[in-house]
Amino acid sequence: MGAVASTVAARFAFFPPSPPSYGVEAPPSPAAAAAADGAVVELTGVTRRAGVEARRLPTKRGTEVVAVHVRQPGARLTVLYSHGNAADLGQMYELFIELSTHLNVNLMGYDYSGYGQSSGKPSEQNTYADIEAAYRCLVETYGATEQNIILYGQSVGSGPTLDLASPDDIVDCSHGRALWELSKVKYEPLWVKGGNHCNLELYQDYIKHLKKFVIAIERSPPAKAESTESSGLSDPSGTGSESMGSSRRSTSAKNKSRSSIDHRHSIDRWEKPRGSIDRRDKTRKSMDHHDKPRASVDHPDRPRKSIDRFGGMMRSVASVKLCNIDCFKVTYASGN
């Protein structure tokens, strides 16, 4: 079954011709009206043609749609035509016959619910039921097969056409095979003969294969790269732990020697400044003898006292719980 959609409608907006361009009446012979799927009717307002038959088809949503079947002698394929908006079978009648002749195909066209002489009101869900009724009539009444049916949708007709053509309910096995082919890390697949979408768990081979897969996942290594310590633990010879111990001992010895060296350096650093301090003291004593005014020497101590006062003030501020910056500002002002 192939599908052709000339324009895909994002939203459904329906404009059925009013009034309809054709009428429907019962055929003159009651026997001709009997049918396995829908009653045969006669279209009025159009030219009668040989090989053209009209029927009323019941839908699963309770409406009846009018469909026209054009038979082309010797044709193997059948086109299921879903017409566009603002049209009905009366307007499409001659085009259907021309397409059937030029394409050498059988053709069925139908009116949506609420279009032409079809009952009900137009809606998206009704169009899906309408095309299903037409398709079922082709298979059950006219003997068409799925492989020989071409779905053709024009304008608003592309909606029901794509809905009928798309496998929305069940994803077949071919999708699973395609995913397996595309996977980078492949695991041995299992294709259950006779299995379907809902009964795989009933097959013993499937359960066994599923258990095998779970065990393989449990035994697979972790995704993260192993550290040096973990690789040492997995070393069967035990040399890894010994070498680690020896390296730790050597490291400890190095640390001891390093600490002793650091201690000596620190002693040396403390001893060297002492000499310079002593020299400064000698210089200071000589300055005391030669310089009478001592005020210049004592002057640096004055800011030191103010710093001490500021430090005391800051300590008193620190004893206060600072909930925000305003508290600090108020305490500071009171300190002055």
Phi and psi in degrees as GROMACS dihedral restraints (atoms count N, CA, C in turn):
[ dihedral_restraints ]
;  ai    aj    ak    al  type     phi  dphi    fc
    3     4     5     6     1  -102.1    20    10
    4     5     6     7     1   162.4    20    10
    6     7     8     9     1  -137.2    20    10
    7     8     9    10     1   137.9    20    10
    9    10    11    12     1  -130.7    20    10
   10    11    12    13     1   123.7    20    10
   12    13    14    15     1  -124.2    20    10
   13    14    15    16     1   113.8    20    10
   15    16    17    18     1   -71.5    20    10
   16    17    18    19     1   -37.3    20    10
   18    19    20    21     1  -146.6    20    10
   19    20    21    22     1   126.9    20    10
   21    22    23    24     1   -91.5    20    10
   22    23    24    25     1   120.5    20    10
   24    25    26    27     1   -87.0    20    10
   25    26    27    28     1   124.9    20    10
   27    28    29    30     1   -70.8    20    10
   28    29    30    31     1   -36.3    20    10
   30    31    32    33     1  -130.6    20    10
   31    32    33    34     1   151.7    20    10
   33    34    35    36     1   -93.7    20    10
   34    35    36    37     1   122.1    20    10
   36    37    38    39     1  -130.3    20    10
   37    38    39    40     1   124.0    20    10
   39    40    41    42     1  -110.6    20    10
   40    41    42    43     1   134.0    20    10
   42    43    44    45     1  -134.9    20    10
   43    44    45    46     1    74.9    20    10
   45    46    47    48     1   -67.8    20    10
   46    47    48    49     1   141.4    20    10
   48    49    50    51     1   -60.5    20    10
   49    50    51    52     1   137.6    20    10
   51    52    53    54     1  -135.7    20    10
   52    53    54    55     1   119.5    20    10
   54    55    56    57     1   -78.4    20    10
   55    56    57    58     1   168.7    20    10
   57    58    59    60     1   -60.2    20    10
   58    59    60    61     1   151.1    20    10
   60    61    62    63     1   -85.6    20    10
   61    62    63    64     1     1.0    20    10
   63    64    65    66     1  -148.9    20    10
   64    65    66    67     1   169.3    20    10
   66    67    68    69     1  -125.6    20    10
   67    68    69    70     1   173.1    20    10
   69    70    71    72     1  -133.4    20    10
   70    71    72    73     1   137.6    20    10
   72    73    74    75     1  -143.5    20    10
   73    74    75    76     1   159.9    20    10
   75    76    77    78     1   -70.0    20    10
   76    77    78    79     1   148.3    20    10
   78    79    80    81     1   -68.8    20    10
   79    80    81    82     1   156.6    20    10
   81    82    83    84     1   -63.9    20    10
   82    83    84    85     1   -31.3    20    10
   84    85    86    87     1  -100.5    20    10
   85    86    87    88     1   121.1    20    10
   87    88    89    90     1   -60.7    20    10
   88    89    90    91     1   -32.2    20    10
   90    91    92    93     1   -65.0    20    10
   91    92    93    94     1   -33.6    20    10
   93    94    95    96     1   -70.0    20    10
   94    95    96    97     1   -23.0    20    10
   96    97    98    99     1   -78.0    20    10
   97    98    99   100     1   -20.1    20    10
   99   100   101   102     1   -71.6    20    10
  100   101   102   103     1   133.5    20    10
  102   103   104   105     1  -151.7    20    10
  103   104   105   106     1   154.3    20    10
  105   106   107   108     1   -69.3    20    10
  106   107   108   109     1   -30.2    20    10
  108   109   110   111     1  -139.8    20    10
  109   110   111   112     1    87.0    20    10
  111   112   113   114     1    94.2    20    10
  112   113   114   115     1   151.5    20    10
  114   115   116   117     1   -87.4    20    10
  115   116   117   118     1   141.3    20    10
  117   118   119   120     1   -76.9    20    10
  118   119   120   121     1   136.1    20    10
  120   121   122   123     1  -131.4    20    10
  121   122   123   124     1   167.5    20    10
  123   124   125   126     1  -109.5    20    10
  124   125   126   127     1   136.2    20    10
  126   127   128   129     1   -90.6    20    10
  127   128   129   130     1   135.0    20    10
  129   130   131   132     1  -108.3    20    10
  130   131   132   133     1   154.2    20    10
  132   133   134   135     1    88.2    20    10
  133   134   135   136     1     1.1    20    10
  135   136   137   138     1  -129.9    20    10
  136   137   138   139     1   162.2    20    10
  138   139   140   141     1   -80.4    20    10
  139   140   141   142     1   131.5    20    10
  141   142   143   144     1   -71.5    20    10
  142   143   144   145     1   135.9    20    10
  144   145   146   147     1  -128.7    20    10
  145   146   147   148     1   149.9    20    10
  147   148   149   150     1   -72.6    20    10
  148   149   150   151     1   142.1    20    10
  150   151   152   153     1    81.0    20    10
  151   152   153   154     1     6.0    20    10
  153   154   155   156     1  -109.4    20    10
  154   155   156   157     1   130.0    20    10
  156   157   158   159     1  -135.9    20    10
  157   158   159   160     1   137.3    20    10
  159   160   161   162     1  -114.1    20    10
  160   161   162   163     1   147.7    20    10
  162   163   164   165     1  -143.6    20    10
  163   164   165   166     1   155.1    20    10
  165   166   167   168     1   -97.8    20    10
  166   167   168   169     1   125.8    20    10
  168   169   170   171     1  -116.1    20    10
  169   170   171   172     1   124.7    20    10
  171   172   173   174     1   -76.1    20    10
  172   173   174   175     1   144.0    20    10
  174   175   176   177     1  -110.4    20    10
  175   176   177   178     1   164.3    20    10
  177   178   179   180     1   -71.8    20    10
  178   179   180   181     1   -10.0    20    10
  180   181   182   183     1   -98.7    20    10
  181   182   183   184     1    10.3    20    10
  183   184   185   186     1    89.0    20    10
  184   185   186   187     1     4.2    20    10
  186   187   188   189     1   -98.9    20    10
  187   188   189   190     1   171.5    20    10
  189   190   191   192     1  -125.6    20    10
  190   191   192   193     1   126.1    20    10
  192   193   194   195     1  -110.8    20    10
  193   194   195   196     1   148.5    20    10
  195   196   197   198     1   -94.3    20    10
  196   197   198   199     1   130.6    20    10
  198   199   200   201     1  -128.0    20    10
  199   200   201   202     1   150.2    20    10
  201   202   203   204     1  -121.3    20    10
  202   203   204   205     1   130.4    20    10
  204   205   206   207     1  -115.5    20    10
  205   206   207   208     1   124.0    20    10
  207   208   209   210     1  -107.5    20    10
  208   209   210   211     1   118.2    20    10
  210   211   212   213     1   -95.0    20    10
  211   212   213   214     1   128.4    20    10
  213   214   215   216     1  -109.7    20    10
  214   215   216   217     1   117.4    20    10
  216   217   218   219     1   -57.8    20    10
  217   218   219   220     1   131.1    20    10
  219   220   221   222     1    81.8    20    10
  220   221   222   223     1    -0.8    20    10
  222   223   224   225     1   -79.5    20    10
  223   224   225   226     1   139.7    20    10
  225   226   227   228     1   -98.1    20    10
  226   227   228   229     1   -33.6    20    10
  228   229   230   231     1   -96.2    20    10
  229   230   231   232     1   155.6    20    10
  231   232   233   234     1  -130.9    20    10
  232   233   234   235     1   132.4    20    10
  234   235   236   237     1   -99.4    20    10
  235   236   237   238     1   126.5    20    10
  237   238   239   240     1   -99.5    20    10
  238   239   240   241     1   107.3    20    10
  240   241   242   243     1  -101.0    20    10
  241   242   243   244     1   121.1    20    10
  243   244   245   246     1  -105.7    20    10
  244   245   246   247     1   108.5    20    10
  246   247   248   249     1   -74.8    20    10
  247   248   249   250     1   172.1    20    10
  249   250   251   252     1   -82.0    20    10
  250   251   252   253     1  -174.3    20    10
  252   253   254   255     1   -75.3    20    10
  253   254   255   256     1   161.2    20    10
  255   256   257   258     1    56.7    20    10
  256   257   258   259     1    34.4    20    10
  258   259   260   261     1  -142.3    20    10
  259   260   261   262     1   159.7    20    10
  261   262   263   264     1  -143.7    20    10
  262   263   264   265     1  -179.9    20    10
  264   265   266   267     1   -61.3    20    10
  265   266   267   268     1   -32.9    20    10
  267   268   269   270     1   -62.4    20    10
  268   269   270   271     1   -38.9    20    10
  270   271   272   273     1   -77.8    20    10
  271   272   273   274     1   -27.6    20    10
  273   274   275   276     1   -93.1    20    10
  274   275   276   277     1    -6.5    20    10
  276   277   278   279     1   -56.2    20    10
  277   278   279   280     1   -53.6    20    10
  279   280   281   282     1   -67.2    20    10
  280   281   282   283     1   -35.5    20    10
  282   283   284   285     1   -64.3    20    10
  283   284   285   286     1   -38.4    20    10
  285   286   287   288     1   -60.6    20    10
  286   287   288   289     1   -43.0    20    10
  288   289   290   291     1   -66.8    20    10
  289   290   291   292     1   -41.0    20    10
  291   292   293   294     1   -64.5    20    10
  292   293   294   295     1   -43.7    20    10
  294   295   296   297     1   -63.0    20    10
  295   296   297   298     1   -41.0    20    10
  297   298   299   300     1   -60.8    20    10
  298   299   300   301     1   -39.9    20    10
  300   301   302   303     1   -72.6    20    10
  301   302   303   304     1   -47.7    20    10
  303   304   305   306     1   -74.3    20    10
  304   305   306   307     1   -31.2    20    10
  306   307   308   309     1   -92.0    20    10
  307   308   309   310     1    -9.3    20    10
  309   310   311   312     1    55.7    20    10
  310   311   312   313     1    53.1    20    10
  312   313   314   315     1  -135.6    20    10
  313   314   315   316     1   154.1    20    10
  315   316   317   318     1   -75.2    20    10
  316   317   318   319     1   153.7    20    10
  318   319   320   321     1  -144.7    20    10
  319   320   321   322     1   136.1    20    10
  321   322   323   324     1  -123.9    20    10
  322   323   324   325     1   128.6    20    10
  324   325   326   327     1  -120.0    20    10
  325   326   327   328     1   156.4    20    10
  327   328   329   330     1  -147.2    20    10
  328   329   330   331     1   158.3    20    10
  330   331   332   333     1   -99.5    20    10
  331   332   333   334     1   136.7    20    10
  333   334   335   336     1   -67.0    20    10
  334   335   336   337     1   162.7    20    10
  336   337   338   339     1   -56.7    20    10
  337   338   339   340     1   129.3    20    10
  339   340   341   342     1    88.2    20    10
  340   341   342   343     1    -4.8    20    10
  342   343   344   345     1  -103.0    20    10
  343   344   345   346     1   145.2    20    10
  345   346   347   348     1    54.0    20    10
  346   347   348   349     1  -125.8    20    10
  348   349   350   351     1  -102.1    20    10
  349   350   351   352     1    14.6    20    10
  351   352   353   354     1   -79.1    20    10
  352   353   354   355     1   142.8    20    10
  354   355   356   357     1   -82.8    20    10
  355   356   357   358     1   172.9    20    10
  357   358   359   360     1    83.9    20    10
  358   359   360   361     1  -168.3    20    10
  360   361   362   363     1  -121.4    20    10
  361   362   363   364     1   148.1    20    10
  363   364   365   366     1   -71.9    20    10
  364   365   366   367     1   135.5    20    10
  366   367   368   369     1  -158.4    20    10
  367   368   369   370     1   163.8    20    10
  369   370   371   372     1   -60.9    20    10
  370   371   372   373     1   -49.5    20    10
  372   373   374   375     1   -64.4    20    10
  373   374   375   376     1   -34.0    20    10
  375   376   377   378     1   -65.7    20    10
  376   377   378   379     1   -35.8    20    10
  378   379   380   381     1   -64.6    20    10
  379   380   381   382     1   -34.9    20    10
  381   382   383   384     1   -65.0    20    10
  382   383   384   385     1   -41.5    20    10
  384   385   386   387     1   -69.6    20    10
  385   386   387   388     1   -32.9    20    10
  387   388   389   390     1   -64.6    20    10
  388   389   390   391     1   -47.8    20    10
  390   391   392   393     1   -69.4    20    10
  391   392   393   394     1   -31.9    20    10
  393   394   395   396     1   -64.1    20    10
  394   395   396   397     1   -38.6    20    10
  396   397   398   399     1   -65.3    20    10
  397   398   399   400     1   -41.3    20    10
  399   400   401   402     1   -65.9    20    10
  400   401   402   403     1   -41.8    20    10
  402   403   404   405     1   -64.0    20    10
  403   404   405   406     1   -43.0    20    10
  405   406   407   408     1   -63.1    20    10
  406   407   408   409     1   -36.5    20    10
  408   409   410   411     1   -64.7    20    10
  409   410   411   412     1   -40.0    20    10
  411   412   413   414     1   -61.3    20    10
  412   413   414   415     1   -41.2    20    10
  414   415   416   417     1   -76.0    20    10
  415   416   417   418     1   -47.2    20    10
  417   418   419   420     1   -84.5    20    10
  418   419   420   421     1   -32.7    20    10
  420   421   422   423     1   -98.2    20    10
  421   422   423   424     1   -42.5    20    10
  423   424   425   426     1  -103.4    20    10
  424   425   426   427     1     2.1    20    10
  426   427   428   429     1    71.6    20    10
  427   428   429   430     1    21.2    20    10
  429   430   431   432     1   -75.3    20    10
  430   431   432   433     1   149.6    20    10
  432   433   434   435     1  -107.5    20    10
  433   434   435   436     1   159.2    20    10
  435   436   437   438     1   -59.0    20    10
  436   437   438   439     1   -38.4    20    10
  438   439   440   441     1   -67.8    20    10
  439   440   441   442     1   -19.9    20    10
  441   442   443   444     1  -107.7    20    10
  442   443   444   445     1    12.2    20    10
  444   445   446   447     1  -107.1    20    10
  445   446   447   448     1   129.5    20    10
  447   448   449   450     1  -108.9    20    10
  448   449   450   451     1   122.9    20    10
  450   451   452   453     1   -90.4    20    10
  451   452   453   454     1   126.5    20    10
  453   454   455   456     1  -126.3    20    10
  454   455   456   457     1   121.7    20    10
  456   457   458   459     1  -122.5    20    10
  457   458   459   460     1   132.3    20    10
  459   460   461   462     1  -115.5    20    10
  460   461   462   463     1   128.3    20    10
  462   463   464   465     1    54.7    20    10
  463   464   465   466     1  -120.3    20    10
  465   466   467   468     1   -62.8    20    10
  466   467   468   469     1   -20.4    20    10
  468   469   470   471     1   -70.6    20    10
  469   470   471   472     1   -12.5    20    10
  471   472   473   474     1   -69.9    20    10
  472   473   474   475     1   -25.3    20    10
  474   475   476   477     1   -62.3    20    10
  475   476   477   478     1   -62.2    20    10
  477   478   479   480     1   -63.2    20    10
  478   479   480   481     1   -28.2    20    10
  480   481   482   483     1   -64.7    20    10
  481   482   483   484     1   -48.9    20    10
  483   484   485   486     1   -67.9    20    10
  484   485   486   487     1   -34.2    20    10
  486   487   488   489     1   -63.8    20    10
  487   488   489   490     1   -41.4    20    10
  489   490   491   492     1   -71.5    20    10
  490   491   492   493     1   -33.2    20    10
  492   493   494   495     1   -80.2    20    10
  493   494   495   496     1   -26.1    20    10
  495   496   497   498     1   -84.7    20    10
  496   497   498   499     1   135.9    20    10
  498   499   500   501     1   -82.7    20    10
  499   500   501   502     1    75.5    20    10
  501   502   503   504     1   -76.1    20    10
  502   503   504   505     1   -29.5    20    10
  504   505   506   507     1   -79.6    20    10
  505   506   507   508     1   -48.5    20    10
  507   508   509   510     1  -131.0    20    10
  508   509   510   511     1   132.6    20    10
  510   511   512   513     1   -89.2    20    10
  511   512   513   514     1   120.1    20    10
  513   514   515   516     1   -77.4    20    10
  514   515   516   517     1   175.1    20    10
  516   517   518   519     1   -64.8    20    10
  517   518   519   520     1   -24.6    20    10
  519   520   521   522     1   -62.1    20    10
  520   521   522   523     1   -31.3    20    10
  522   523   524   525     1   -66.2    20    10
  523   524   525   526     1   -40.2    20    10
  525   526   527   528     1   -63.5    20    10
  526   527   528   529     1   -41.8    20    10
  528   529   530   531     1   -62.7    20    10
  529   530   531   532     1   -41.1    20    10
  531   532   533   534     1   -65.1    20    10
  532   533   534   535     1   -40.7    20    10
  534   535   536   537     1   -64.6    20    10
  535   536   537   538     1   -39.0    20    10
  537   538   539   540     1   -64.5    20    10
  538   539   540   541     1   -39.5    20    10
  540   541   542   543     1   -65.0    20    10
  541   542   543   544     1   -32.7    20    10
  543   544   545   546     1   -85.7    20    10
  544   545   546   547     1   -15.0    20    10
  546   547   548   549     1   -69.0    20    10
  547   548   549   550     1   140.2    20    10
  549   550   551   552     1   -76.2    20    10
  550   551   552   553     1   -40.9    20    10
  552   553   554   555     1  -106.8    20    10
  553   554   555   556     1   108.4    20    10
  555   556   557   558     1   -95.9    20    10
  556   557   558   559     1   141.7    20    10
  558   559   560   561     1  -118.5    20    10
  559   560   561   562     1   149.6    20    10
  561   562   563   564     1   -55.7    20    10
  562   563   564   565     1   117.3    20    10
  564   565   566   567     1   -79.4    20    10
  565   566   567   568     1   164.9    20    10
  567   568   569   570     1  -132.7    20    10
  568   569   570   571     1   117.7    20    10
  570   571   572   573     1  -106.9    20    10
  571   572   573   574     1   108.2    20    10
  573   574   575   576     1   -80.3    20    10
  574   575   576   577     1   115.6    20    10
  576   577   578   579     1   -71.6    20    10
  577   578   579   580     1   124.5    20    10
  579   580   581   582     1    88.0    20    10
  580   581   582   583     1    -8.4    20    10
  582   583   584   585     1   -77.4    20    10
  583   584   585   586     1   154.6    20    10
  585   586   587   588     1  -134.9    20    10
  586   587   588   589     1  -165.3    20    10
  588   589   590   591     1   -64.5    20    10
  589   590   591   592     1   -27.8    20    10
  591   592   593   594     1  -118.3    20    10
  592   593   594   595     1     0.3    20    10
  594   595   596   597     1  -127.4    20    10
  595   596   597   598     1    17.4    20    10
  597   598   599   600     1   -62.9    20    10
  598   599   600   601     1   -33.9    20    10
  600   601   602   603     1   -67.7    20    10
  601   602   603   604     1   -12.2    20    10
  603   604   605   606     1   -83.9    20    10
  604   605   606   607     1    -8.5    20    10
  606   607   608   609     1   -95.7    20    10
  607   608   609   610     1   127.8    20    10
  609   610   611   612     1   -64.0    20    10
  610   611   612   613     1   -37.4    20    10
  612   613   614   615     1   -61.5    20    10
  613   614   615   616     1   -34.7    20    10
  615   616   617   618     1   -67.4    20    10
  616   617   618   619     1   -43.6    20    10
  618   619   620   621     1   -65.0    20    10
  619   620   621   622     1   -42.0    20    10
  621   622   623   624     1   -62.1    20    10
  622   623   624   625     1   -43.5    20    10
  624   625   626   627     1   -67.8    20    10
  625   626   627   628     1   -36.3    20    10
  627   628   629   630     1   -65.8    20    10
  628   629   630   631     1   -40.3    20    10
  630   631   632   633     1   -65.2    20    10
  631   632   633   634     1   -40.9    20    10
  633   634   635   636     1   -60.5    20    10
  634   635   636   637     1   -38.5    20    10
  636   637   638   639     1   -67.1    20    10
  637   638   639   640     1   -42.4    20    10
  639   640   641   642     1   -62.8    20    10
  640   641   642   643     1   -43.2    20    10
  642   643   644   645     1   -62.9    20    10
  643   644   645   646     1   -39.3    20    10
  645   646   647   648     1   -63.5    20    10
  646   647   648   649     1   -36.7    20    10
  648   649   650   651     1   -68.0    20    10
  649   650   651   652     1   -40.9    20    10
  651   652   653   654     1   -62.7    20    10
  652   653   654   655     1   -37.1    20    10
  654   655   656   657     1   -86.0    20    10
  655   656   657   658     1    -7.1    20    10
  657   658   659   660     1   -71.5    20    10
  658   659   660   661     1   145.3    20    10
  660   661   662   663     1   -67.9    20    10
  661   662   663   664     1   156.3    20    10
  663   664   665   666     1   -64.6    20    10
  664   665   666   667     1   157.1    20    10
  666   667   668   669     1   -71.9    20    10
  667   668   669   670     1   -33.6    20    10
  669   670   671   672     1   -74.9    20    10
  670   671   672   673     1   150.4    20    10
  672   673   674   675     1   -70.5    20    10
  673   674   675   676     1   140.2    20    10
  675   676   677   678     1   -74.9    20    10
  676   677   678   679     1   143.7    20    10
  678   679   680   681     1   -80.2    20    10
  679   680   681   682     1   174.7    20    10
  681   682   683   684     1   -66.6    20    10
  682   683   684   685     1   -37.6    20    10
  684   685   686   687     1   -66.1    20    10
  685   686   687   688     1   -42.7    20    10
  687   688   689   690     1   -66.0    20    10
  688   689   690   691     1   -36.3    20    10
  690   691   692   693     1   -67.6    20    10
  691   692   693   694     1   -32.0    20    10
  693   694   695   696     1   -68.4    20    10
  694   695   696   697     1   -34.8    20    10
  696   697   698   699     1   -68.2    20    10
  697   698   699   700     1   -29.2    20    10
  699   700   701   702     1   -88.8    20    10
  700   701   702   703     1     3.7    20    10
  702   703   704   705     1   -75.8    20    10
  703   704   705   706     1   113.4    20    10
  705   706   707   708     1   -70.0    20    10
  706   707   708   709     1   -24.9    20    10
  708   709   710   711     1   -77.0    20    10
  709   710   711   712     1   -20.1    20    10
  711   712   713   714     1    80.1    20    10
  712   713   714   715     1    -2.2    20    10
  714   715   716   717     1   -68.6    20    10
  715   716   717   718     1   -25.4    20    10
  717   718   719   720     1   -63.2    20    10
  718   719   720   721     1   -43.2    20    10
  720   721   722   723     1   -68.8    20    10
  721   722   723   724     1   -38.2    20    10
  723   724   725   726     1   -63.6    20    10
  724   725   726   727     1   -46.0    20    10
  726   727   728   729     1   -63.5    20    10
  727   728   729   730     1   -34.4    20    10
  729   730   731   732     1   -66.7    20    10
  730   731   732   733     1   -40.1    20    10
  732   733   734   735     1   -64.7    20    10
  733   734   735   736     1   -43.5    20    10
  735   736   737   738     1   -63.1    20    10
  736   737   738   739     1   -38.1    20    10
  738   739   740   741     1   -66.5    20    10
  739   740   741   742     1   -35.0    20    10
  741   742   743   744     1   -66.7    20    10
  742   743   744   745     1   -41.1    20    10
  744   745   746   747     1   -63.6    20    10
  745   746   747   748     1   -43.5    20    10
  747   748   749   750     1   -63.3    20    10
  748   749   750   751     1   -36.7    20    10
  750   751   752   753     1   -64.7    20    10
  751   752   753   754     1   -40.7    20    10
  753   754   755   756     1   -63.6    20    10
  754   755   756   757     1   -42.9    20    10
  756   757   758   759     1   -60.5    20    10
  757   758   759   760     1   -41.6    20    10
  759   760   761   762     1   -62.3    20    10
  760   761   762   763     1   -42.0    20    10
  762   763   764   765     1   -63.3    20    10
  763   764   765   766     1   -39.0    20    10
  765   766   767   768     1   -63.1    20    10
  766   767   768   769     1   -48.8    20    10
  768   769   770   771     1   -62.4    20    10
  769   770   771   772     1   -36.1    20    10
  771   772   773   774     1   -67.2    20    10
  772   773   774   775     1   -38.6    20    10
  774   775   776   777     1   -66.5    20    10
  775   776   777   778     1   -39.2    20    10
  777   778   779   780     1   -64.6    20    10
  778   779   780   781     1   -40.1    20    10
  780   781   782   783     1   -63.1    20    10
  781   782   783   784     1   -44.4    20    10
  783   784   785   786     1   -62.3    20    10
  784   785   786   787     1   -35.3    20    10
  786   787   788   789     1   -66.6    20    10
  787   788   789   790     1   -41.7    20    10
  789   790   791   792     1   -61.8    20    10
  790   791   792   793     1   -43.7    20    10
  792   793   794   795     1   -61.0    20    10
  793   794   795   796     1   -41.3    20    10
  795   796   797   798     1   -65.6    20    10
  796   797   798   799     1   -38.2    20    10
  798   799   800   801     1   -63.8    20    10
  799   800   801   802     1   -43.2    20    10
  801   802   803   804     1   -62.3    20    10
  802   803   804   805     1   -40.4    20    10
  804   805   806   807     1   -65.0    20    10
  805   806   807   808     1   -36.5    20    10
  807   808   809   810     1   -73.3    20    10
  808   809   810   811     1   -34.9    20    10
  810   811   812   813     1   -71.8    20    10
  811   812   813   814     1   -37.6    20    10
  813   814   815   816     1   -62.5    20    10
  814   815   816   817     1   -46.7    20    10
  816   817   818   819     1   -62.8    20    10
  817   818   819   820     1   -25.0    20    10
  819   820   821   822     1   -61.0    20    10
  820   821   822   823     1   -40.9    20    10
  822   823   824   825     1   -61.4    20    10
  823   824   825   826     1   -41.5    20    10
  825   826   827   828     1   -66.7    20    10
  826   827   828   829     1   -34.4    20    10
  828   829   830   831     1   -66.8    20    10
  829   830   831   832     1   -42.2    20    10
  831   832   833   834     1   -60.3    20    10
  832   833   834   835     1   -41.6    20    10
  834   835   836   837     1   -63.8    20    10
  835   836   837   838     1   -37.7    20    10
  837   838   839   840     1   -65.0    20    10
  838   839   840   841     1   -38.0    20    10
  840   841   842   843     1   -62.7    20    10
  841   842   843   844     1   -42.5    20    10
  843   844   845   846     1   -61.0    20    10
  844   845   846   847     1   -43.6    20    10
  846   847   848   849     1   -62.6    20    10
  847   848   849   850     1   -39.9    20    10
  849   850   851   852     1   -66.8    20    10
  850   851   852   853     1   -37.5    20    10
  852   853   854   855     1   -63.3    20    10
  853   854   855   856     1   -42.8    20    10
  855   856   857   858     1   -63.4    20    10
  856   857   858   859     1   -35.5    20    10
  858   859   860   861     1   -66.5    20    10
  859   860   861   862     1   -37.1    20    10
  861   862   863   864     1   -63.6    20    10
  862   863   864   865     1   -35.4    20    10
  864   865   866   867     1   -71.9    20    10
  865   866   867   868     1   -38.0    20    10
  867   868   869   870     1   -87.7    20    10
  868   869   870   871     1   -34.2    20    10
  870   871   872   873     1   -96.4    20    10
  871   872   873   874     1   112.3    20    10
  873   874   875   876     1   -70.8    20    10
  874   875   876   877     1   -50.3    20    10
  876   877   878   879     1   -70.1    20    10
  877   878   879   880     1   118.8    20    10
  879   880   881   882     1   -96.5    20    10
  880   881   882   883     1    -5.9    20    10
  882   883   884   885     1   -60.4    20    10
  883   884   885   886     1   -36.1    20    10
  885   886   887   888     1   -65.5    20    10
  886   887   888   889     1   -30.2    20    10
  888   889   890   891     1   -77.4    20    10
  889   890   891   892     1   -38.1    20    10
  891   892   893   894     1   -76.7    20    10
  892   893   894   895     1   -16.2    20    10
  894   895   896   897     1   -56.1    20    10
  895   896   897   898     1   -40.1    20    10
  897   898   899   900     1   -63.3    20    10
  898   899   900   901     1   -18.8    20    10
  900   901   902   903     1   -74.0    20    10
  901   902   903   904     1   -22.2    20    10
  903   904   905   906     1   -64.6    20    10
  904   905   906   907     1   -50.1    20    10
  906   907   908   909     1   -60.7    20    10
  907   908   909   910     1   -28.1    20    10
  909   910   911   912     1   -64.0    20    10
  910   911   912   913     1   -38.0    20    10
  912   913   914   915     1   -64.5    20    10
  913   914   915   916     1   -40.6    20    10
  915   916   917   918     1   -65.9    20    10
  916   917   918   919     1   -35.6    20    10
  918   919   920   921     1   -64.9    20    10
  919   920   921   922     1   -40.2    20    10
  921   922   923   924     1   -62.2    20    10
  922   923   924   925     1   -41.7    20    10
  924   925   926   927     1   -62.6    20    10
  925   926   927   928     1   -41.5    20    10
  927   928   929   930     1   -64.2    20    10
  928   929   930   931     1   -39.5    20    10
  930   931   932   933     1   -62.6    20    10
  931   932   933   934     1   -41.7    20    10
  933   934   935   936     1   -63.3    20    10
  934   935   936   937     1   -39.8    20    10
  936   937   938   939     1   -62.9    20    10
  937   938   939   940     1   -40.8    20    10
  939   940   941   942     1   -66.1    20    10
  940   941   942   943     1   -36.1    20    10
  942   943   944   945     1   -65.9    20    10
  943   944   945   946     1   -37.3    20    10
  945   946   947   948     1   -67.4    20    10
  946   947   948   949     1   -36.0    20    10
  948   949   950   951     1   -66.5    20    10
  949   950   951   952     1   -40.4    20    10
  951   952   953   954     1   -63.3    20    10
  952   953   954   955     1   -26.5    20    10
  954   955   956   957     1   -73.8    20    10
  955   956   957   958     1   -14.3    20    10
  957   958   959   960     1   -88.2    20    10
  958   959   960   961     1   139.0    20    10
  960   961   962   963     1   -72.1    20    10
  961   962   963   964     1   116.4    20    10
  963   964   965   966     1   -88.8    20    10
  964   965   966   967     1   100.4    20    10
  966   967   968   969     1   -80.9    20    10
  967   968   969   970     1   -29.5    20    10
  969   970   971   972     1  -159.2    20    10
  970   971   972   973     1  -178.0    20    10
  972   973   974   975     1   -70.3    20    10
  973   974   975   976     1   -26.2    20    10
  975   976   977   978     1   -65.9    20    10
  976   977   978   979     1   -37.4    20    10
  978   979   980   981     1   -59.7    20    10
  979   980   981   982     1   -42.3    20    10
  981   982   983   984     1   -62.9    20    10
  982   983   984   985     1   -41.2    20    10
  984   985   986   987     1   -65.3    20    10
  985   986   987   988     1   -42.0    20    10
  987   988   989   990     1   -66.1    20    10
  988   989   990   991     1   -44.6    20    10
  990   991   992   993     1   -63.9    20    10
  991   992   993   994     1   -38.7    20    10
  993   994   995   996     1   -63.0    20    10
  994   995   996   997     1   -42.5    20    10
  996   997   998   999     1   -65.1    20    10
  997   998   999  1000     1   -40.5    20    10
  999  1000  1001  1002     1   -68.6    20    10
 1000  1001  1002  1003     1   -26.9    20    10
 1002  1003  1004  1005     1   -67.5    20    10
 1003  1004  1005  1006     1   -34.0    20    10
